[in-house]
Amino acid sequence: MSDLEQAKLTLEEKGFLDIETPNINYVEEILRLKKEKNAVLLAHYYQIDEIQEIADFVGDSLALAQQAAKTDADMIIFAGVHFMAETAKILNPTKKVILPDLKAGCSLADSCPPDAFSEFKKQHPDHKVVTYINCSADIKALSDIVCTSSNARKIIDSFPEDQPLIFAPDRNLGAYLNKETGRDMLLWDGACIVHEAFSMEKLIEVVKEHPDAELIAHPESEAHMLKVAKYIGSTSGLLNHVRQSEKKKFIVATEAGILFQMLQENPDKEIIPAPAKEDNTCACSECAFMKMNTLKKLYLCLKYELPQIEVDDALSAEAIKPIERMLELSK
């Protein structure tokens, strides 16, 4: 049995972690293989620090989709979660797209089953559908346009005021956008477990300890968190705000992976993660799915070019339409 055949078998049965890699310098090998295979490594801000450090591009969902749409690489390694790699494949049907861990899913995407959403859509035939990019290809194919937290306001404002809209899958982001736009969009009842994991009780204690800190939050957070935030913005918006602000201390209510980039850009500022309800390794809110990608898995997926992301041609042809509409409006 060849190494590739053995790797496929091991991956199907146990995953990459059971493949032995003695004396491997993962960073050196990843950089070498990337160059050898003309591959580009795209990473989300919520990835572990070590992956962000060696990525060719680190960004939020919008920026990553834009990078995926214009790359001239032969292979895309997506250090993120499944729906992100799936979007990259839809935008690059002839390129090889690989994901370090096929089980790196998304609680928000999982909260919107295609069959149930299709029935919901049929009940409101006069509504146009705007979906947050954090959803499956099947949901994108049921949508009129896709958005990210960076461009959601612009996307929604592109519709006439009298056009009824459905917004899915995030109810918190949808409620925030209804408030900001004055719309009354119908909201799918989905949510991100990471952005609903913040503890107001613990936050009050943190604010008491740091009265000079400014609370900033991602709009996927719950309404009570957004109500007390001094600034609300997308992942890139939060980064820009901290970079441009004269404030020196911030409490950040989003996935803790963003802290790495914030600290890199603002070494003179104090960045404090908003506390989570449950105790964990950092007392902050982390996405377990995002953290499934490791340097070892990244090295092995690049070496064996597995697991590959595949999207049915017919589904891809439908799902790309709302993505392209978003990208056109986001220029």
C-alpha positions as CSV (number, residue, x, y, z in Angstrom):
1,M,0.0,0.0,0.0
2,S,1.4,3.4,-1.0
3,D,1.8,6.3,1.5
4,L,-1.1,8.1,-0.1
5,E,-3.4,5.1,0.1
6,Q,-2.4,4.5,3.7
7,A,-3.0,8.2,4.5
8,K,-6.4,8.0,3.0
9,L,-7.3,4.9,5.0
10,T,-6.0,6.4,8.2
11,L,-7.8,9.7,7.6
12,E,-11.1,7.9,6.9
13,E,-10.8,5.7,10.0
14,K,-9.1,7.9,12.6
15,G,-8.0,11.3,11.3
16,F,-4.5,12.7,10.7
17,L,-3.5,12.7,14.4
18,D,-2.8,9.0,14.3
19,I,-0.2,9.4,11.5
20,E,3.3,9.5,13.1
21,T,5.5,12.5,12.2
22,P,8.8,12.0,14.0
23,N,11.4,14.8,13.9
24,I,9.3,17.0,11.6
25,N,9.7,20.8,11.8
26,Y,6.1,21.6,10.8
27,V,6.6,25.2,9.9
28,E,9.6,24.5,7.7
29,E,7.8,21.7,5.9
30,I,4.6,23.6,5.5
31,L,6.5,26.6,3.9
32,R,8.4,24.2,1.6
33,L,5.4,22.2,0.5
34,K,3.4,25.4,-0.1
35,K,6.1,26.7,-2.4
36,E,6.6,23.3,-4.1
37,K,2.9,22.9,-4.8
38,N,2.1,26.5,-5.6
39,A,-0.4,26.5,-2.7
40,V,-1.8,29.5,-0.8
41,L,-2.6,29.3,2.9
42,L,-5.7,31.3,3.9
43,A,-6.4,31.6,7.6
44,H,-9.2,33.1,9.6
45,Y,-8.4,35.4,12.6
46,Y,-9.8,32.8,14.9
47,Q,-7.1,30.3,14.1
48,I,-4.3,29.4,16.5
49,D,-1.5,31.9,16.6
50,E,1.0,29.5,15.0
51,I,-1.1,29.2,11.9
52,Q,-1.8,32.9,11.6
53,E,1.9,33.5,11.7
54,I,2.7,31.4,8.6
55,A,-0.5,32.1,6.6
56,D,-0.2,34.0,3.3
57,F,-3.3,35.9,4.2
58,V,-5.2,36.3,7.4
59,G,-8.7,37.8,7.4
60,D,-12.4,37.8,8.2
61,S,-15.0,36.0,6.1
62,L,-15.4,38.8,3.6
63,A,-11.6,39.3,3.0
64,L,-11.0,35.5,2.8
65,A,-13.8,35.1,0.2
66,Q,-12.3,38.0,-1.8
67,Q,-8.8,36.4,-1.6
68,A,-10.2,33.0,-2.6
69,A,-12.0,34.6,-5.6
70,K,-8.8,36.1,-7.0
71,T,-6.0,33.7,-6.1
72,D,-3.8,32.3,-8.9
73,A,-2.5,29.4,-6.8
74,D,-3.1,25.9,-7.9
75,M,-4.2,24.8,-4.4
76,I,-6.0,26.5,-1.6
77,I,-5.3,25.4,2.0
78,F,-8.1,26.8,4.1
79,A,-7.3,27.2,7.8
80,G,-10.8,27.8,9.0
81,V,-14.0,25.9,9.2
82,H,-15.9,23.8,6.6
83,F,-18.2,26.4,5.2
84,M,-15.3,28.7,4.5
85,A,-13.4,26.1,2.5
86,E,-16.7,25.2,0.8
87,T,-17.1,28.8,-0.3
88,A,-13.5,28.8,-1.6
89,K,-14.3,25.7,-3.6
90,I,-17.5,27.2,-5.1
91,L,-15.4,30.2,-6.2
92,N,-12.7,28.0,-7.6
93,P,-14.3,24.8,-9.0
94,T,-11.2,23.8,-10.9
95,K,-8.7,24.3,-8.0
96,K,-7.9,21.8,-5.3
97,V,-9.2,23.1,-1.9
98,I,-8.1,21.3,1.3
99,L,-9.0,21.7,4.9
100,P,-6.8,20.5,7.7
101,D,-9.7,18.9,9.6
102,L,-12.9,17.9,7.8
103,K,-14.7,17.9,11.2
104,A,-14.1,21.6,11.7
105,G,-17.7,22.7,11.4
106,C,-19.7,25.6,12.6
107,S,-22.4,25.7,15.2
108,L,-24.1,28.6,13.4
109,A,-24.1,26.8,10.0
110,D,-25.4,23.7,11.8
111,S,-28.3,25.6,13.3
112,C,-29.8,26.1,9.8
113,P,-30.8,22.7,8.3
114,P,-31.5,23.1,4.5
115,D,-34.8,21.1,4.5
116,A,-36.2,23.2,7.4
117,F,-35.0,26.4,5.9
118,S,-36.4,25.6,2.5
119,E,-39.8,25.0,4.1
120,F,-39.5,28.3,5.9
121,K,-38.7,30.1,2.7
122,K,-41.7,28.6,0.9
123,Q,-44.0,30.0,3.6
124,H,-42.8,33.5,2.7
125,P,-42.7,33.6,-1.2
126,D,-42.7,37.4,-1.4
127,H,-39.5,37.7,0.7
128,K,-36.0,37.9,-0.6
129,V,-33.4,35.9,1.3
130,V,-30.2,37.4,2.7
131,T,-27.9,34.9,4.4
132,Y,-24.9,35.4,6.5
133,I,-21.9,33.7,4.9
134,N,-21.6,31.4,7.9
135,C,-23.9,28.8,6.3
136,S,-23.7,25.7,4.1
137,A,-23.6,25.7,0.3
138,D,-27.2,24.3,0.4
139,I,-28.4,27.4,2.3
140,K,-26.4,29.7,0.0
141,A,-28.2,28.1,-3.0
142,L,-31.5,29.0,-1.4
143,S,-30.5,32.7,-1.0
144,D,-30.8,35.8,-3.1
145,I,-27.6,37.3,-1.7
146,V,-24.9,36.4,0.9
147,C,-23.4,38.9,3.3
148,T,-20.8,39.0,6.0
149,S,-20.8,41.1,9.2
150,S,-18.5,43.6,7.4
151,N,-20.9,44.3,4.6
152,A,-24.3,43.3,5.9
153,R,-25.6,46.8,6.3
154,K,-24.6,47.7,2.8
155,I,-26.2,44.5,1.4
156,I,-29.5,45.0,3.2
157,D,-29.6,48.7,2.2
158,S,-29.3,47.6,-1.5
159,F,-32.9,46.3,-1.4
160,P,-35.9,48.7,-1.7
161,E,-37.3,49.7,1.7
162,D,-40.6,48.0,0.9
163,Q,-39.0,44.7,-0.1
164,P,-39.7,42.1,2.6
165,L,-36.6,40.2,3.7
166,I,-35.6,37.0,5.4
167,F,-32.3,37.0,7.3
168,A,-30.6,33.8,8.2
169,P,-29.1,32.0,10.1
170,D,-28.0,34.3,12.9
171,R,-30.8,35.8,15.0
172,N,-28.5,38.0,17.0
173,L,-26.9,39.6,14.0
174,G,-30.3,39.8,12.3
175,A,-31.8,41.6,15.3
176,Y,-28.9,44.0,15.4
177,L,-29.3,44.8,11.7
178,N,-33.1,45.3,12.1
179,K,-32.3,47.9,14.7
180,E,-29.6,49.6,12.6
181,T,-31.5,49.6,9.3
182,G,-35.1,50.1,10.6
183,R,-36.2,47.0,8.8
184,D,-38.4,44.2,10.1
185,M,-36.6,41.3,8.5
186,L,-37.9,37.8,9.4
187,L,-35.2,36.1,11.3
188,W,-34.2,32.4,11.3
189,D,-33.6,31.2,14.8
190,G,-29.9,30.3,14.6
191,A,-26.9,31.4,16.7
192,C,-23.2,31.0,17.2
193,I,-22.4,29.2,20.5
194,V,-19.1,31.2,20.8
195,H,-20.9,34.6,20.7
196,E,-23.6,33.4,23.1
197,A,-21.0,32.2,25.6
198,F,-20.2,35.5,27.3
199,S,-21.0,35.9,31.0
200,M,-22.6,39.3,32.0
201,E,-21.9,38.5,35.6
202,K,-18.2,37.8,35.0
203,L,-18.1,40.8,32.6
204,I,-19.3,43.1,35.4
205,E,-16.4,42.0,37.5
206,V,-13.9,42.6,34.7
207,V,-15.3,46.1,34.1
208,K,-14.9,46.8,37.8
209,E,-11.3,45.7,37.6
210,H,-10.7,47.8,34.5
211,P,-13.0,50.8,34.6
212,D,-10.9,52.6,32.0
213,A,-11.4,49.8,29.4
214,E,-13.8,50.1,26.4
215,L,-16.0,47.2,25.7
216,I,-16.2,46.3,22.0
217,A,-18.3,43.5,20.6
218,H,-19.1,41.5,17.5
219,P,-22.8,41.8,16.3
220,E,-23.3,38.0,16.6
221,S,-23.3,38.6,20.4
222,E,-26.5,38.6,22.4
223,A,-28.6,41.8,22.7
224,H,-27.6,42.5,26.3
225,M,-23.9,42.4,25.4
226,L,-24.5,44.7,22.4
227,K,-26.5,47.1,24.6
228,V,-23.5,47.8,26.8
229,A,-20.8,47.8,24.1
230,K,-19.2,51.1,23.2
231,Y,-18.4,49.8,19.7
232,I,-20.0,47.1,17.7
233,G,-18.3,45.8,14.5
234,S,-17.2,42.8,12.4
235,T,-14.0,41.0,13.0
236,S,-12.1,43.4,10.8
237,G,-14.1,46.3,12.2
238,L,-13.0,45.5,15.7
239,L,-9.4,45.3,14.6
240,N,-9.6,48.7,12.8
241,H,-11.3,50.3,15.8
242,V,-8.6,49.2,18.2
243,R,-5.9,50.3,15.8
244,Q,-7.4,53.8,15.3
245,S,-8.7,54.5,18.8
246,E,-6.9,56.7,21.2
247,K,-8.0,54.4,24.0
248,K,-5.3,52.2,25.6
249,K,-7.4,49.3,27.0
250,F,-10.2,47.2,25.5
251,I,-12.4,44.3,26.6
252,V,-13.2,42.3,23.4
253,A,-16.4,40.3,23.1
254,T,-15.7,37.9,20.2
255,E,-13.7,34.7,19.6
256,A,-10.4,35.0,21.4
257,G,-8.3,34.2,18.3
258,I,-8.6,37.8,17.3
259,L,-6.4,38.8,20.3
260,F,-3.3,37.6,18.5
261,Q,-3.7,40.0,15.6
262,M,-4.8,42.9,17.9
263,L,-1.7,42.5,20.1
264,Q,0.5,42.3,17.0
265,E,-0.9,45.6,15.7
266,N,-1.2,47.3,19.1
267,P,1.7,46.3,21.4
268,D,1.2,49.4,23.5
269,K,-2.4,48.6,24.3
270,E,-4.0,46.2,26.7
271,I,-6.4,43.7,25.2
272,I,-8.7,41.8,27.6
273,P,-11.0,38.9,26.4
274,A,-14.6,39.1,27.5
275,P,-15.1,36.3,30.0
276,A,-17.1,33.1,29.1
277,K,-19.9,31.5,31.1
278,E,-17.9,28.3,31.4
279,D,-14.4,27.9,32.7
280,N,-11.9,26.8,30.0
281,T,-8.3,27.1,29.2
282,C,-8.3,30.9,28.7
283,A,-11.5,31.9,30.6
284,C,-12.5,33.4,27.3
285,S,-14.8,32.4,24.5
286,E,-13.1,30.1,21.9
287,C,-14.5,28.3,18.9
288,A,-13.6,24.6,19.4
289,F,-14.1,24.0,15.7
290,M,-11.6,26.7,14.7
291,K,-9.1,25.3,17.1
292,M,-9.3,21.9,15.6
293,N,-6.8,22.9,13.0
294,T,-3.2,22.4,14.1
295,L,0.3,22.7,12.6
296,K,0.5,18.9,12.4
297,K,-2.8,18.6,10.6
298,L,-1.9,21.5,8.3
299,Y,1.4,19.8,7.4
300,L,-0.2,16.4,6.7
301,C,-3.1,17.8,4.7
302,L,-0.7,19.7,2.5
303,K,1.6,16.7,2.1
304,Y,-1.2,14.3,1.2
305,E,-3.5,16.9,-0.3
306,L,-6.3,15.6,1.9
307,P,-9.0,16.0,2.9
308,Q,-10.3,17.7,-0.3
309,I,-13.4,19.8,-0.3
310,E,-15.9,18.9,-3.0
311,V,-19.2,20.6,-4.0
312,D,-21.7,19.1,-6.4
313,D,-21.6,21.0,-9.7
314,A,-25.3,21.7,-9.8
315,L,-25.3,22.9,-6.2
316,S,-22.2,25.0,-6.8
317,A,-23.8,26.7,-9.8
318,E,-26.6,27.9,-7.6
319,A,-24.6,28.7,-4.6
320,I,-22.1,30.9,-6.5
321,K,-24.8,33.4,-7.6
322,P,-25.5,35.0,-4.2
323,I,-21.8,35.0,-3.4
324,E,-20.9,36.8,-6.6
325,R,-23.7,39.3,-6.0
326,M,-22.1,40.0,-2.6
327,L,-18.6,40.3,-4.0
328,E,-19.9,42.7,-6.7
329,L,-21.6,45.0,-4.1
330,S,-18.5,44.8,-1.9
331,K,-16.0,46.2,-4.4
